[in-house]
Amino acid sequence: MKSLYQNIRIFQRQTLEFLVRRFFSSALQKRGREVVAVFADWFETPGTWLDVGGSWGFCAAELRRRGFDAWVVDVVKPAVQAVPVLIYPGDQLPFGDSSWNVVSMITMLHHVPEPAALVREAARVSKKYVLLAEDLDGFGGRFWTILRDQIFNLEFVGHPKQFHGEKEWPVFFAEHGLKLVQFKKVCTRLLGMKIENGFYLFEKTA
């Protein structure tokens, strides 16, 4: 029998999926194009790309449009799938070592209860690059960053809140054999609201 906590978590996600399917898919598709435009020219040749936690697949769809062989893996089956989403249990990524040219985690790592474990897995299945996009605390500080994310994701119960500062992410990734080779800070908008995002490209050191 599901606990009250589990039922609330399921209700939150189901409500979010309904809203995206019914009202917000076009806005998120546009945001996907804007997000990918930030880093697409960091890569000379389109190759294989795994978007971990890519949910509805709007970023992966834009990457495909630009010539990348992009796929999505996630722990939840979304109601809208711009590209097919492979579901996995959330522990070990279901791929061999060095399987993908690029592995990305786009504004999702703060939702992961144990981000270090996922970063290790991303590094394991990547041939060379791991790309991170994360919300920073530029507008309103950490309190507003967390509250805004809870509102946009309807995740008031059970949000892991694994946010880090702009200079903290490179240190965190370096602990897992990844060095920073590109960084860009961009102000994006979602539903008209400003969000300061950091885009980090890491390279495997071993």
C-alpha positions in Angstrom: 0.0 0.0 0.0 1.4 3.4 -1.0 2.2 5.8 1.7 0.7 9.3 1.9 4.1 10.7 0.9 4.2 8.5 -2.3 0.6 9.4 -3.2 1.4 13.1 -2.9 4.5 12.7 -5.1 2.5 10.8 -7.7 -0.3 13.4 -7.6 2.3 16.3 -8.1 3.8 14.6 -11.1 0.5 13.7 -12.7 -0.7 17.2 -12.3 2.5 18.6 -13.9 2.2 16.1 -16.8 -1.4 17.2 -17.4 -0.5 20.9 -17.4 2.4 20.3 -19.8 0.3 18.3 -22.2 -2.6 20.6 -22.1 -1.1 24.1 -21.9 2.7 24.4 -21.8 4.3 22.1 -24.4 4.8 24.9 -27.0 6.5 27.2 -24.4 8.8 24.3 -23.3 9.6 23.5 -26.9 10.6 27.1 -27.5 12.7 27.0 -24.3 14.4 23.8 -25.5 15.5 25.6 -28.7 16.8 28.5 -26.7 18.7 26.3 -24.2 20.4 24.2 -26.9 21.4 27.4 -28.8 23.6 28.3 -25.9 26.0 25.3 -26.3 25.4 23.7 -29.7 28.4 25.4 -31.3 30.7 24.1 -28.6 30.9 20.8 -30.6 32.5 20.8 -34.0 31.0 17.6 -35.2 27.5 16.3 -34.2 27.7 12.9 -32.6 25.8 10.6 -30.1 24.2 12.5 -27.3 22.5 11.1 -24.1 20.2 13.6 -22.3 19.9 12.2 -18.8 16.6 13.3 -17.1 15.5 15.0 -20.3 11.9 14.4 -19.5 9.7 15.5 -22.4 12.6 15.6 -24.8 12.4 19.1 -26.1 16.2 19.7 -25.8 16.9 16.4 -27.4 14.5 17.2 -30.3 16.4 20.4 -31.0 19.7 18.6 -30.8 18.4 16.1 -33.4 17.3 19.0 -35.6 20.9 20.2 -35.5 22.3 16.8 -36.5 23.1 15.1 -33.2 22.0 11.6 -32.6 20.2 12.5 -29.4 18.3 10.3 -27.0 16.6 10.7 -23.6 16.8 8.5 -20.5 14.6 9.3 -17.4 13.1 7.7 -14.4 9.5 8.8 -15.2 7.6 8.2 -18.4 6.4 11.6 -19.6 3.0 12.3 -21.1 4.6 14.3 -23.9 7.6 12.8 -25.7 9.2 15.0 -28.4 11.7 12.1 -28.8 11.3 8.6 -27.4 12.2 8.3 -23.7 14.0 5.3 -22.3 12.9 4.6 -18.8 15.4 3.3 -16.2 15.3 2.7 -12.5 17.5 5.6 -11.5 20.6 3.8 -10.3 23.0 2.5 -13.0 22.6 4.0 -16.5 21.8 1.1 -18.9 24.8 1.6 -21.2 28.3 0.4 -21.4 31.4 2.5 -20.6 32.2 5.3 -23.0 29.0 4.8 -25.0 28.1 8.4 -25.8 30.1 11.3 -27.2 28.2 13.7 -24.9 26.1 13.1 -21.8 24.0 16.0 -20.6 22.1 16.9 -17.5 20.0 20.0 -18.2 18.4 21.7 -15.2 17.7 18.4 -13.6 20.6 17.5 -11.3 19.1 19.5 -8.4 16.2 17.1 -8.5 18.4 14.1 -7.8 18.7 12.9 -4.2 22.3 11.6 -4.7 23.8 13.8 -7.4 27.3 12.4 -7.0 26.2 8.9 -8.0 24.6 10.2 -11.2 27.6 12.3 -12.1 29.8 9.2 -11.8 27.4 7.3 -14.0 27.4 10.2 -16.6 31.2 10.2 -16.6 31.3 6.4 -17.0 29.1 6.2 -20.1 30.6 9.3 -21.7 33.4 9.1 -24.2 34.7 12.6 -23.5 32.2 15.3 -22.5 29.6 15.8 -19.8 27.4 18.9 -20.1 25.6 20.5 -17.1 23.0 23.3 -17.2 21.9 24.4 -13.8 19.8 27.2 -12.1 22.0 29.7 -10.3 21.1 32.1 -7.5 21.3 35.4 -9.5 17.8 36.6 -9.0 16.5 36.5 -5.4 19.1 34.2 -3.9 18.9 30.5 -3.0 15.5 30.9 -1.3 13.8 32.2 -4.5 15.7 29.6 -6.7 14.2 26.8 -4.6 10.7 28.2 -4.4 10.6 29.0 -8.1 11.7 25.5 -9.0 9.1 24.0 -6.7 6.4 26.1 -8.3 7.4 25.4 -11.9 7.7 21.6 -11.2 4.8 21.3 -8.7 7.3 19.6 -6.4 6.4 20.9 -3.0 6.8 17.6 -1.3 10.0 15.6 -1.8 12.1 18.1 -3.7 15.8 17.2 -3.0 16.9 20.9 -3.4 20.4 19.9 -4.5 21.4 23.3 -5.7 25.0 24.6 -5.8 26.5 28.0 -6.5 28.2 29.0 -9.8 31.7 28.2 -8.5 30.7 25.1 -6.5 29.7 23.0 -9.5 33.2 22.8 -11.1 34.6 21.7 -7.7 31.9 19.1 -7.3 32.5 17.7 -10.8 36.3 17.7 -10.4 35.9 15.3 -7.5 34.6 12.8 -10.1 37.3 13.2 -12.7 35.8 16.0 -14.8 37.5 19.3 -15.6 35.7 22.4 -16.8 36.5 23.4 -20.3 33.7 25.8 -21.2 31.3 28.0 -19.1 28.6 30.4 -20.0 26.1 32.2 -17.8 22.8 33.1 -19.5 19.6 34.7 -18.4 16.8 32.6 -19.8 13.0 33.0 -19.3 10.3 30.5 -18.5 6.7 31.6 -18.7 8.0 35.2 -18.7 10.1 34.7 -15.5 13.8 35.4 -15.4 16.1 32.4 -14.6 19.9 32.7 -14.4 21.4 29.5 -15.7 25.0 28.3 -15.8 26.1 26.1 -18.7 29.2 24.0 -17.9 31.1 21.7 -20.3 33.3 19.2 -18.5 35.9 16.9 -20.1 36.9 13.5 -18.7 40.4 13.5 -17.2 40.8 9.8 -17.2 
